[in-house]
Amino acid sequence: LQGALDAPLSEAGQTATGKAYSDSVTQKTRVQVEAFYLPEASSPADGRFLFGYNVTITNLNAETCQLVSRNWIIKTPSNSRTEEVSGSGVVGR
């Protein structure tokens, strides 16, 4: 995603360690998401598989910016399920 400062650009895939990731740049703001499986919180026998997400937002602008709201669309390929999570600002650490 080098040089992608003005035009929207995205890529997604899987890391060498098997983690799913997304990397997008829009209006000089980069959003990177890495998803990971939480085996201790999952119960495969009950069909429950939980995942965690690390989101990194990098301001590539000379100006400051602030995250005032969020809207994540989470897609589960195995069952074609889509979940939307919206809210204000940052939740978590």
Secondary structure per residue as TSV (DSSP state, phi and psi in degrees):
chain	resnum	aa	ss	phi	psi
A	1	L	-	360.0	17.8
A	2	Q	T	-62.0	136.5
A	3	G	T	78.6	5.1
A	4	A	-	-92.9	63.5
A	5	L	S	-93.0	-29.7
A	6	D	S	-106.7	-42.3
A	7	A	S	-87.8	140.0
A	8	P	-	-60.2	138.6
A	9	L	E	-148.6	137.5
A	10	S	E	-139.5	152.2
A	11	E	E	-148.2	152.9
A	12	A	E	-144.9	157.5
A	13	G	E	174.3	-149.2
A	14	Q	E	-134.0	136.5
A	15	T	-	-75.0	171.9
A	16	A	T	-62.8	-25.1
A	17	T	T	-90.1	4.5
A	18	G	S	91.0	3.8
A	19	K	-	-81.8	139.4
A	20	A	E	-78.8	144.6
A	21	Y	E	-143.6	159.8
A	22	S	E	-137.3	140.5
A	23	D	E	-139.9	114.4
A	24	S	E	-132.4	144.8
A	25	V	E	-126.0	124.7
A	26	T	E	-139.4	129.8
A	27	Q	T	49.5	45.4
A	28	K	T	62.1	27.4
A	29	T	E	-124.1	124.4
A	30	R	E	-102.4	131.0
A	31	V	E	-122.1	119.2
A	32	Q	E	-116.9	132.1
A	33	V	E	-128.3	133.1
A	34	E	E	-124.2	125.8
A	35	A	E	-102.4	145.6
A	36	F	E	-145.2	146.9
A	37	Y	E	-76.0	139.0
A	38	L	-	-110.7	85.5
A	39	P	G	-62.3	-34.2
A	40	E	G	-69.7	-21.3
A	41	A	G	-102.7	-3.9
A	42	S	-	-95.2	159.4
A	43	S	B	-140.5	81.0
A	44	P	G	-54.7	-33.8
A	45	A	G	-62.3	-28.6
A	46	D	G	-97.2	4.8
A	47	G	T	74.4	22.8
A	48	R	B	-110.6	118.3
A	49	F	-	-125.8	114.0
A	50	L	-	-104.2	145.6
A	51	F	E	-130.7	152.4
A	52	G	E	-112.2	164.0
A	53	Y	E	-137.3	133.1
A	54	N	E	-107.4	124.8
A	55	V	E	-115.9	126.4
A	56	T	E	-118.9	124.6
A	57	I	E	-113.8	125.3
A	58	T	E	-119.9	125.5
A	59	N	E	-84.5	114.7
A	60	L	-	-97.5	6.9
A	61	N	S	-87.3	162.7
A	62	A	S	-80.4	-19.4
A	63	E	S	-94.6	156.1
A	64	T	-	-75.9	156.7
A	65	C	-	-142.4	163.4
A	66	Q	-	-139.7	135.8
A	67	L	-	-81.6	112.5
A	68	V	-	-107.1	-19.0
A	69	S	E	-154.1	166.4
A	70	R	E	-141.9	151.1
A	71	N	E	-148.3	101.6
A	72	W	E	-102.8	136.5
A	73	I	E	-112.2	114.4
A	74	I	E	-106.3	119.6
A	75	K	E	-109.6	135.1
A	76	T	E	-111.5	102.6
A	77	P	T	-61.1	-32.9
A	78	S	T	-63.5	-29.5
A	79	N	T	-129.2	14.8
A	80	S	T	58.1	25.2
A	81	R	E	-82.9	140.5
A	82	T	E	-126.3	130.0
A	83	E	E	-124.2	137.7
A	84	E	E	-114.0	130.8
A	85	V	E	-122.1	121.8
A	86	S	E	-127.0	155.6
A	87	G	E	173.9	-175.9
A	88	S	E	-95.1	144.7
A	89	G	S	48.5	-145.0
A	90	V	-	-103.9	135.8
A	91	V	-	-120.4	135.3
A	92	G	-	105.7	-154.3
A	93	R	-	-84.6	360.0
